[in-house]
Structure formats: structure tokens, C-alpha cells
Amino acid sequence: MFVDEARIYIKGGDGGNGMIAFRREKYVPMGGPAGGDGGRGGHVIFTADENMGTLMDFKYKRHFKAERGTHGQSKNMHGAGGEDLIVRVPVGTIIKDDESGEIIADLAVPGQQVVAARGGRGGRGNTRFANATNRAPSLSENGEPGEEKWIRLELKLLADVAGGFPQCGQINLNIQNFLSPS
């Protein structure tokens, strides 16, 4: 079975939350902030693969979600960024936004890549909010959510590229020769 169109849901990873933590040292007044930042969420990346011929893989798996970033930790340890999700599609795939119909990318060259959904930014820990007047802030940010959307994948067929199905002109010539012999 040949599948040349698919509708799928993609979501970039959410960013990790920042941490509220304080140093605990004997001779340091007010301890001081020690909360790390959250990691960024992973992106959803489409790449053109010349070894694929159809969009059959997207008939049964329709939801693709990148990994979220981990939360910040104490001792100013930043969270790890989420791993990017790489989705392989055949060469000649057009990626469109399902709601607006806007073309996101046309993957016509083998190995070509496009980021279709960006991951969210990680939140800042309380160390980032320290200043001269507020040396021990108890404030942090949550991570931002990743982009999410429904997209439509369309595979350009050989007929679309060449201007018609193969042997179409030769059949017309044969019929014309048969109808009007000279």
C-alpha cells in the first residue's frame, strides 16, 4: 500500500523548572542562593532520508513528542537539556501546518533537516535573581512549554514532479495513430 499523505501531532519538550535552594555554610551570613536553572526541552527535527519511499510509518504512529528538560538542582547544578527527537521522512516530503496550511519546509535534498517544533526554555533558579538588595531570593521560574501543533506531511509523487504519469504521451500518440491512419 502506498501512502502519500499523513496528519501527525508534534510537540517540543517542555523546559525544566528552576530550583530554590540555599547554601548552608557555618561562617557565611544568610547562606546565599544556590538554585540551578532548568534544562531546555528537546526540539522535533525532521530529516530527509533517501532510504524511505512512503509515509507508511506515520499511518500507525501519529504522536511525536521530544524529551523534556530536567529540573535544576541545589548547589547551582543546572538541569540537563532534553534530547532532540529526529523524525525521518522520505526525500520530497512537504511539511505543512494543518491549521493555517502554511508550508513549513520542503525536504527535497537527502539529509536536509528542519526544526518543526522548538523545545521550551528552562526556568531560572533563585541564584539568577540575587542582587545587592535581595541577597537571598526565594523566587524561581517554571520552564516554558514546548511548541505543539498538528502538521500534514505530503509526499511529492513522481507524477507531480515529471508533469504526468509515465508513458502517458505515448498512449495518446498510439490512439491518434489508430483513429486516423495515414
Biotite code that builds the C-alpha atoms (Angstrom):
import biotite.structure as struc

atoms = struc.array([
    struc.Atom([0.000, 0.000, 0.000], chain_id="A", res_id=1, res_name="MET", atom_name="CA", element="C"),
    struc.Atom([1.338, 3.417, -0.960], chain_id="A", res_id=2, res_name="PHE", atom_name="CA", element="C"),
    struc.Atom([0.674, 6.267, 1.472], chain_id="A", res_id=3, res_name="VAL", atom_name="CA", element="C"),
    struc.Atom([1.444, 9.782, 0.228], chain_id="A", res_id=4, res_name="ASP", atom_name="CA", element="C"),
    struc.Atom([-0.208, 11.933, 2.921], chain_id="A", res_id=5, res_name="GLU", atom_name="CA", element="C"),
    struc.Atom([-0.272, 11.841, 6.725], chain_id="A", res_id=6, res_name="ALA", atom_name="CA", element="C"),
    struc.Atom([-1.528, 14.067, 9.534], chain_id="A", res_id=7, res_name="ARG", atom_name="CA", element="C"),
    struc.Atom([0.535, 13.916, 12.743], chain_id="A", res_id=8, res_name="ILE", atom_name="CA", element="C"),
    struc.Atom([0.868, 15.714, 16.090], chain_id="A", res_id=9, res_name="TYR", atom_name="CA", element="C"),
    struc.Atom([4.279, 17.026, 17.188], chain_id="A", res_id=10, res_name="ILE", atom_name="CA", element="C"),
    struc.Atom([5.355, 18.636, 20.465], chain_id="A", res_id=11, res_name="LYS", atom_name="CA", element="C"),
    struc.Atom([8.680, 20.060, 21.534], chain_id="A", res_id=12, res_name="GLY", atom_name="CA", element="C"),
    struc.Atom([9.866, 19.146, 25.021], chain_id="A", res_id=13, res_name="GLY", atom_name="CA", element="C"),
    struc.Atom([8.948, 21.335, 27.975], chain_id="A", res_id=14, res_name="ASP", atom_name="CA", element="C"),
    struc.Atom([11.714, 23.221, 29.750], chain_id="A", res_id=15, res_name="GLY", atom_name="CA", element="C"),
    struc.Atom([12.734, 22.147, 33.255], chain_id="A", res_id=16, res_name="GLY", atom_name="CA", element="C"),
    struc.Atom([11.833, 24.262, 36.290], chain_id="A", res_id=17, res_name="ASN", atom_name="CA", element="C"),
    struc.Atom([14.372, 26.378, 38.147], chain_id="A", res_id=18, res_name="GLY", atom_name="CA", element="C"),
    struc.Atom([15.264, 25.432, 41.745], chain_id="A", res_id=19, res_name="MET", atom_name="CA", element="C"),
    struc.Atom([15.022, 27.341, 45.002], chain_id="A", res_id=20, res_name="ILE", atom_name="CA", element="C"),
    struc.Atom([17.914, 26.297, 47.244], chain_id="A", res_id=21, res_name="ALA", atom_name="CA", element="C"),
    struc.Atom([20.252, 27.933, 49.745], chain_id="A", res_id=22, res_name="PHE", atom_name="CA", element="C"),
    struc.Atom([23.850, 27.323, 50.769], chain_id="A", res_id=23, res_name="ARG", atom_name="CA", element="C"),
    struc.Atom([24.374, 26.069, 54.305], chain_id="A", res_id=24, res_name="ARG", atom_name="CA", element="C"),
    struc.Atom([27.802, 27.167, 55.476], chain_id="A", res_id=25, res_name="GLU", atom_name="CA", element="C"),
    struc.Atom([28.815, 27.949, 59.022], chain_id="A", res_id=26, res_name="LYS", atom_name="CA", element="C"),
    struc.Atom([30.515, 31.325, 58.562], chain_id="A", res_id=27, res_name="TYR", atom_name="CA", element="C"),
    struc.Atom([28.541, 32.651, 55.571], chain_id="A", res_id=28, res_name="VAL", atom_name="CA", element="C"),
    struc.Atom([25.829, 35.088, 56.680], chain_id="A", res_id=29, res_name="PRO", atom_name="CA", element="C"),
    struc.Atom([22.354, 34.434, 55.190], chain_id="A", res_id=30, res_name="MET", atom_name="CA", element="C"),
    struc.Atom([23.682, 31.386, 53.339], chain_id="A", res_id=31, res_name="GLY", atom_name="CA", element="C"),
    struc.Atom([23.103, 32.743, 49.857], chain_id="A", res_id=32, res_name="GLY", atom_name="CA", element="C"),
    struc.Atom([21.152, 31.295, 46.939], chain_id="A", res_id=33, res_name="PRO", atom_name="CA", element="C"),
    struc.Atom([22.245, 28.046, 45.296], chain_id="A", res_id=34, res_name="ALA", atom_name="CA", element="C"),
    struc.Atom([19.391, 27.023, 42.966], chain_id="A", res_id=35, res_name="GLY", atom_name="CA", element="C"),
    struc.Atom([20.256, 25.903, 39.448], chain_id="A", res_id=36, res_name="GLY", atom_name="CA", element="C"),
    struc.Atom([18.449, 26.576, 36.163], chain_id="A", res_id=37, res_name="ASP", atom_name="CA", element="C"),
    struc.Atom([16.246, 24.046, 34.398], chain_id="A", res_id=38, res_name="GLY", atom_name="CA", element="C"),
    struc.Atom([17.314, 22.477, 31.122], chain_id="A", res_id=39, res_name="GLY", atom_name="CA", element="C"),
    struc.Atom([15.733, 23.317, 27.760], chain_id="A", res_id=40, res_name="ARG", atom_name="CA", element="C"),
    struc.Atom([13.291, 20.938, 26.123], chain_id="A", res_id=41, res_name="GLY", atom_name="CA", element="C"),
    struc.Atom([14.236, 18.945, 23.053], chain_id="A", res_id=42, res_name="GLY", atom_name="CA", element="C"),
    struc.Atom([13.296, 20.031, 19.518], chain_id="A", res_id=43, res_name="HIS", atom_name="CA", element="C"),
    struc.Atom([11.372, 17.955, 16.965], chain_id="A", res_id=44, res_name="VAL", atom_name="CA", element="C"),
    struc.Atom([13.584, 17.773, 13.865], chain_id="A", res_id=45, res_name="ILE", atom_name="CA", element="C"),
    struc.Atom([12.532, 16.328, 10.501], chain_id="A", res_id=46, res_name="PHE", atom_name="CA", element="C"),
    struc.Atom([15.257, 14.956, 8.258], chain_id="A", res_id=47, res_name="THR", atom_name="CA", element="C"),
    struc.Atom([15.039, 13.714, 4.666], chain_id="A", res_id=48, res_name="ALA", atom_name="CA", element="C"),
    struc.Atom([16.061, 10.064, 4.350], chain_id="A", res_id=49, res_name="ASP", atom_name="CA", element="C"),
    struc.Atom([16.720, 8.625, 0.893], chain_id="A", res_id=50, res_name="GLU", atom_name="CA", element="C"),
    struc.Atom([16.124, 5.055, 2.142], chain_id="A", res_id=51, res_name="ASN", atom_name="CA", element="C"),
    struc.Atom([12.415, 5.709, 2.767], chain_id="A", res_id=52, res_name="MET", atom_name="CA", element="C"),
    struc.Atom([9.844, 5.646, -0.026], chain_id="A", res_id=53, res_name="GLY", atom_name="CA", element="C"),
    struc.Atom([6.443, 6.173, 1.608], chain_id="A", res_id=54, res_name="THR", atom_name="CA", element="C"),
    struc.Atom([4.824, 7.744, 4.640], chain_id="A", res_id=55, res_name="LEU", atom_name="CA", element="C"),
    struc.Atom([3.549, 4.344, 5.829], chain_id="A", res_id=56, res_name="MET", atom_name="CA", element="C"),
    struc.Atom([5.352, 4.727, 9.184], chain_id="A", res_id=57, res_name="ASP", atom_name="CA", element="C"),
    struc.Atom([3.058, 7.644, 10.036], chain_id="A", res_id=58, res_name="PHE", atom_name="CA", element="C"),
    struc.Atom([-0.162, 5.700, 9.445], chain_id="A", res_id=59, res_name="LYS", atom_name="CA", element="C"),
    struc.Atom([0.018, 3.973, 12.826], chain_id="A", res_id=60, res_name="TYR", atom_name="CA", element="C"),
    struc.Atom([2.208, 6.300, 14.912], chain_id="A", res_id=61, res_name="LYS", atom_name="CA", element="C"),
    struc.Atom([0.792, 9.815, 14.845], chain_id="A", res_id=62, res_name="ARG", atom_name="CA", element="C"),
    struc.Atom([2.119, 11.446, 18.036], chain_id="A", res_id=63, res_name="HIS", atom_name="CA", element="C"),
    struc.Atom([5.736, 12.565, 18.301], chain_id="A", res_id=64, res_name="PHE", atom_name="CA", element="C"),
    struc.Atom([6.971, 14.272, 21.468], chain_id="A", res_id=65, res_name="LYS", atom_name="CA", element="C"),
    struc.Atom([10.528, 15.359, 22.262], chain_id="A", res_id=66, res_name="ALA", atom_name="CA", element="C"),
    struc.Atom([12.098, 14.836, 25.690], chain_id="A", res_id=67, res_name="GLU", atom_name="CA", element="C"),
    struc.Atom([11.586, 17.463, 28.378], chain_id="A", res_id=68, res_name="ARG", atom_name="CA", element="C"),
    struc.Atom([14.449, 19.206, 30.153], chain_id="A", res_id=69, res_name="GLY", atom_name="CA", element="C"),
    struc.Atom([15.285, 18.158, 33.703], chain_id="A", res_id=70, res_name="THR", atom_name="CA", element="C"),
    struc.Atom([14.745, 20.494, 36.649], chain_id="A", res_id=71, res_name="HIS", atom_name="CA", element="C"),
    struc.Atom([17.543, 22.498, 38.239], chain_id="A", res_id=72, res_name="GLY", atom_name="CA", element="C"),
    struc.Atom([19.116, 21.197, 41.452], chain_id="A", res_id=73, res_name="GLN", atom_name="CA", element="C"),
    struc.Atom([20.785, 22.581, 44.525], chain_id="A", res_id=74, res_name="SER", atom_name="CA", element="C"),
    struc.Atom([24.450, 23.636, 44.597], chain_id="A", res_id=75, res_name="LYS", atom_name="CA", element="C"),
    struc.Atom([23.894, 25.653, 41.364], chain_id="A", res_id=76, res_name="ASN", atom_name="CA", element="C"),
    struc.Atom([23.563, 22.493, 39.252], chain_id="A", res_id=77, res_name="MET", atom_name="CA", element="C"),
    struc.Atom([21.716, 23.169, 36.025], chain_id="A", res_id=78, res_name="HIS", atom_name="CA", element="C"),
    struc.Atom([19.279, 20.623, 34.619], chain_id="A", res_id=79, res_name="GLY", atom_name="CA", element="C"),
    struc.Atom([20.170, 18.642, 31.511], chain_id="A", res_id=80, res_name="ALA", atom_name="CA", element="C"),
    struc.Atom([18.624, 19.640, 28.204], chain_id="A", res_id=81, res_name="GLY", atom_name="CA", element="C"),
    struc.Atom([16.087, 17.298, 26.645], chain_id="A", res_id=82, res_name="GLY", atom_name="CA", element="C"),
    struc.Atom([17.200, 15.110, 23.765], chain_id="A", res_id=83, res_name="GLU", atom_name="CA", element="C"),
    struc.Atom([16.074, 16.209, 20.306], chain_id="A", res_id=84, res_name="ASP", atom_name="CA", element="C"),
    struc.Atom([13.633, 13.909, 18.520], chain_id="A", res_id=85, res_name="LEU", atom_name="CA", element="C"),
    struc.Atom([14.705, 13.200, 14.936], chain_id="A", res_id=86, res_name="ILE", atom_name="CA", element="C"),
    struc.Atom([11.862, 12.068, 12.665], chain_id="A", res_id=87, res_name="VAL", atom_name="CA", element="C"),
    struc.Atom([12.913, 10.562, 9.334], chain_id="A", res_id=88, res_name="ARG", atom_name="CA", element="C"),
    struc.Atom([10.759, 11.236, 6.259], chain_id="A", res_id=89, res_name="VAL", atom_name="CA", element="C"),
    struc.Atom([11.253, 10.380, 2.570], chain_id="A", res_id=90, res_name="PRO", atom_name="CA", element="C"),
    struc.Atom([13.011, 12.807, 0.247], chain_id="A", res_id=91, res_name="VAL", atom_name="CA", element="C"),
    struc.Atom([10.400, 15.009, -1.448], chain_id="A", res_id=92, res_name="GLY", atom_name="CA", element="C"),
    struc.Atom([8.185, 15.470, 1.616], chain_id="A", res_id=93, res_name="THR", atom_name="CA", element="C"),
    struc.Atom([6.378, 18.772, 2.123], chain_id="A", res_id=94, res_name="ILE", atom_name="CA", element="C"),
    struc.Atom([5.626, 19.697, 5.745], chain_id="A", res_id=95, res_name="ILE", atom_name="CA", element="C"),
    struc.Atom([2.587, 21.970, 6.229], chain_id="A", res_id=96, res_name="LYS", atom_name="CA", element="C"),
    struc.Atom([0.885, 23.443, 9.282], chain_id="A", res_id=97, res_name="ASP", atom_name="CA", element="C"),
    struc.Atom([-2.518, 21.730, 9.427], chain_id="A", res_id=98, res_name="ASP", atom_name="CA", element="C"),
    struc.Atom([-4.486, 24.749, 10.699], chain_id="A", res_id=99, res_name="GLU", atom_name="CA", element="C"),
    struc.Atom([-3.093, 27.543, 8.532], chain_id="A", res_id=100, res_name="SER", atom_name="CA", element="C"),
    struc.Atom([-1.909, 25.487, 5.543], chain_id="A", res_id=101, res_name="GLY", atom_name="CA", element="C"),
    struc.Atom([1.435, 27.331, 5.658], chain_id="A", res_id=102, res_name="GLU", atom_name="CA", element="C"),
    struc.Atom([4.380, 25.371, 4.262], chain_id="A", res_id=103, res_name="ILE", atom_name="CA", element="C"),
    struc.Atom([6.970, 24.836, 6.991], chain_id="A", res_id=104, res_name="ILE", atom_name="CA", element="C"),
    struc.Atom([9.535, 23.049, 4.814], chain_id="A", res_id=105, res_name="ALA", atom_name="CA", element="C"),
    struc.Atom([10.096, 21.216, 1.549], chain_id="A", res_id=106, res_name="ASP", atom_name="CA", element="C"),
    struc.Atom([12.645, 18.458, 2.155], chain_id="A", res_id=107, res_name="LEU", atom_name="CA", element="C"),
    struc.Atom([13.930, 17.897, -1.388], chain_id="A", res_id=108, res_name="ALA", atom_name="CA", element="C"),
    struc.Atom([17.597, 17.078, -0.710], chain_id="A", res_id=109, res_name="VAL", atom_name="CA", element="C"),
    struc.Atom([18.790, 13.912, 1.095], chain_id="A", res_id=110, res_name="PRO", atom_name="CA", element="C"),
    struc.Atom([19.999, 14.786, 4.601], chain_id="A", res_id=111, res_name="GLY", atom_name="CA", element="C"),
    struc.Atom([18.185, 18.133, 4.703], chain_id="A", res_id=112, res_name="GLN", atom_name="CA", element="C"),
    struc.Atom([16.851, 18.972, 8.187], chain_id="A", res_id=113, res_name="GLN", atom_name="CA", element="C"),
    struc.Atom([14.275, 21.380, 9.607], chain_id="A", res_id=114, res_name="VAL", atom_name="CA", element="C"),
    struc.Atom([13.197, 22.138, 13.179], chain_id="A", res_id=115, res_name="VAL", atom_name="CA", element="C"),
    struc.Atom([9.397, 21.849, 13.112], chain_id="A", res_id=116, res_name="ALA", atom_name="CA", element="C"),
    struc.Atom([8.680, 22.314, 16.849], chain_id="A", res_id=117, res_name="ALA", atom_name="CA", element="C"),
    struc.Atom([11.043, 24.040, 19.249], chain_id="A", res_id=118, res_name="ARG", atom_name="CA", element="C"),
    struc.Atom([11.540, 22.940, 22.827], chain_id="A", res_id=119, res_name="GLY", atom_name="CA", element="C"),
    struc.Atom([10.724, 25.247, 25.726], chain_id="A", res_id=120, res_name="GLY", atom_name="CA", element="C"),
    struc.Atom([13.312, 27.317, 27.541], chain_id="A", res_id=121, res_name="ARG", atom_name="CA", element="C"),
    struc.Atom([14.328, 26.154, 31.018], chain_id="A", res_id=122, res_name="GLY", atom_name="CA", element="C"),
    struc.Atom([13.344, 28.234, 34.058], chain_id="A", res_id=123, res_name="GLY", atom_name="CA", element="C"),
    struc.Atom([15.874, 30.239, 36.041], chain_id="A", res_id=124, res_name="ARG", atom_name="CA", element="C"),
    struc.Atom([16.876, 29.257, 39.579], chain_id="A", res_id=125, res_name="GLY", atom_name="CA", element="C"),
    struc.Atom([16.980, 31.625, 42.547], chain_id="A", res_id=126, res_name="ASN", atom_name="CA", element="C"),
    struc.Atom([20.704, 32.342, 42.017], chain_id="A", res_id=127, res_name="THR", atom_name="CA", element="C"),
    struc.Atom([19.752, 34.390, 38.926], chain_id="A", res_id=128, res_name="ARG", atom_name="CA", element="C"),
    struc.Atom([17.517, 36.712, 40.967], chain_id="A", res_id=129, res_name="PHE", atom_name="CA", element="C"),
    struc.Atom([20.119, 37.701, 43.585], chain_id="A", res_id=130, res_name="ALA", atom_name="CA", element="C"),
    struc.Atom([21.134, 41.364, 43.662], chain_id="A", res_id=131, res_name="ASN", atom_name="CA", element="C"),
    struc.Atom([22.569, 43.869, 46.122], chain_id="A", res_id=132, res_name="ALA", atom_name="CA", element="C"),
    struc.Atom([19.301, 44.468, 47.959], chain_id="A", res_id=133, res_name="THR", atom_name="CA", element="C"),
    struc.Atom([17.895, 40.927, 47.894], chain_id="A", res_id=134, res_name="ASN", atom_name="CA", element="C"),
    struc.Atom([20.836, 38.615, 48.576], chain_id="A", res_id=135, res_name="ARG", atom_name="CA", element="C"),
    struc.Atom([18.758, 35.511, 49.319], chain_id="A", res_id=136, res_name="ALA", atom_name="CA", element="C"),
    struc.Atom([15.729, 35.491, 46.971], chain_id="A", res_id=137, res_name="PRO", atom_name="CA", element="C"),
    struc.Atom([13.128, 32.776, 47.340], chain_id="A", res_id=138, res_name="SER", atom_name="CA", element="C"),
    struc.Atom([11.966, 33.060, 43.733], chain_id="A", res_id=139, res_name="LEU", atom_name="CA", element="C"),
    struc.Atom([12.425, 30.839, 40.684], chain_id="A", res_id=140, res_name="SER", atom_name="CA", element="C"),
    struc.Atom([10.826, 30.381, 37.269], chain_id="A", res_id=141, res_name="GLU", atom_name="CA", element="C"),
    struc.Atom([8.989, 27.436, 35.796], chain_id="A", res_id=142, res_name="ASN", atom_name="CA", element="C"),
    struc.Atom([10.129, 26.099, 32.450], chain_id="A", res_id=143, res_name="GLY", atom_name="CA", element="C"),
    struc.Atom([8.276, 27.173, 29.302], chain_id="A", res_id=144, res_name="GLU", atom_name="CA", element="C"),
    struc.Atom([6.176, 24.643, 27.401], chain_id="A", res_id=145, res_name="PRO", atom_name="CA", element="C"),
    struc.Atom([7.408, 23.414, 24.032], chain_id="A", res_id=146, res_name="GLY", atom_name="CA", element="C"),
    struc.Atom([5.682, 24.209, 20.738], chain_id="A", res_id=147, res_name="GLU", atom_name="CA", element="C"),
    struc.Atom([2.882, 21.855, 19.796], chain_id="A", res_id=148, res_name="GLU", atom_name="CA", element="C"),
    struc.Atom([0.888, 21.586, 16.594], chain_id="A", res_id=149, res_name="LYS", atom_name="CA", element="C"),
    struc.Atom([-0.777, 19.299, 14.105], chain_id="A", res_id=150, res_name="TRP", atom_name="CA", element="C"),
    struc.Atom([1.063, 19.102, 10.810], chain_id="A", res_id=151, res_name="ILE", atom_name="CA", element="C"),
    struc.Atom([0.392, 17.487, 7.452], chain_id="A", res_id=152, res_name="ARG", atom_name="CA", element="C"),
    struc.Atom([3.063, 15.569, 5.567], chain_id="A", res_id=153, res_name="LEU", atom_name="CA", element="C"),
    struc.Atom([2.638, 15.305, 1.803], chain_id="A", res_id=154, res_name="GLU", atom_name="CA", element="C"),
    struc.Atom([4.904, 13.229, -0.398], chain_id="A", res_id=155, res_name="LEU", atom_name="CA", element="C"),
    struc.Atom([5.556, 14.576, -3.884], chain_id="A", res_id=156, res_name="LYS", atom_name="CA", element="C"),
    struc.Atom([4.861, 11.779, -6.332], chain_id="A", res_id=157, res_name="LEU", atom_name="CA", element="C"),
    struc.Atom([6.798, 11.057, -9.480], chain_id="A", res_id=158, res_name="LEU", atom_name="CA", element="C"),
    struc.Atom([3.751, 12.178, -11.468], chain_id="A", res_id=159, res_name="ALA", atom_name="CA", element="C"),
    struc.Atom([3.774, 15.566, -9.719], chain_id="A", res_id=160, res_name="ASP", atom_name="CA", element="C"),
    struc.Atom([7.451, 16.109, -10.452], chain_id="A", res_id=161, res_name="VAL", atom_name="CA", element="C"),
    struc.Atom([7.537, 14.909, -14.072], chain_id="A", res_id=162, res_name="ALA", atom_name="CA", element="C"),
    struc.Atom([4.273, 16.522, -15.192], chain_id="A", res_id=163, res_name="GLY", atom_name="CA", element="C"),
    struc.Atom([2.238, 13.357, -15.716], chain_id="A", res_id=164, res_name="GLY", atom_name="CA", element="C"),
    struc.Atom([2.284, 9.607, -15.362], chain_id="A", res_id=165, res_name="PHE", atom_name="CA", element="C"),
    struc.Atom([4.945, 7.681, -17.285], chain_id="A", res_id=166, res_name="PRO", atom_name="CA", element="C"),
    struc.Atom([4.071, 6.618, -20.853], chain_id="A", res_id=167, res_name="GLN", atom_name="CA", element="C"),
    struc.Atom([1.059, 8.921, -20.907], chain_id="A", res_id=168, res_name="CYS", atom_name="CA", element="C"),
    struc.Atom([2.110, 10.747, -24.071], chain_id="A", res_id=169, res_name="GLY", atom_name="CA", element="C"),
    struc.Atom([2.967, 7.556, -25.931], chain_id="A", res_id=170, res_name="GLN", atom_name="CA", element="C"),
    struc.Atom([-0.515, 6.134, -25.282], chain_id="A", res_id=171, res_name="ILE", atom_name="CA", element="C"),
    struc.Atom([-2.091, 9.286, -26.735], chain_id="A", res_id=172, res_name="ASN", atom_name="CA", element="C"),
    struc.Atom([0.089, 9.002, -29.862], chain_id="A", res_id=173, res_name="LEU", atom_name="CA", element="C"),
    struc.Atom([-0.872, 5.363, -30.351], chain_id="A", res_id=174, res_name="ASN", atom_name="CA", element="C"),
    struc.Atom([-4.581, 6.152, -30.039], chain_id="A", res_id=175, res_name="ILE", atom_name="CA", element="C"),
    struc.Atom([-4.304, 9.026, -32.516], chain_id="A", res_id=176, res_name="GLN", atom_name="CA", element="C"),
    struc.Atom([-2.440, 6.818, -34.999], chain_id="A", res_id=177, res_name="ASN", atom_name="CA", element="C"),
    struc.Atom([-5.110, 4.146, -34.637], chain_id="A", res_id=178, res_name="PHE", atom_name="CA", element="C"),
    struc.Atom([-8.011, 6.554, -35.148], chain_id="A", res_id=179, res_name="LEU", atom_name="CA", element="C"),
    struc.Atom([-6.564, 8.397, -38.162], chain_id="A", res_id=180, res_name="SER", atom_name="CA", element="C"),
    struc.Atom([-4.273, 6.133, -40.178], chain_id="A", res_id=181, res_name="PRO", atom_name="CA", element="C"),
    struc.Atom([-2.227, 7.905, -42.816], chain_id="A", res_id=182, res_name="SER", atom_name="CA", element="C"),
])
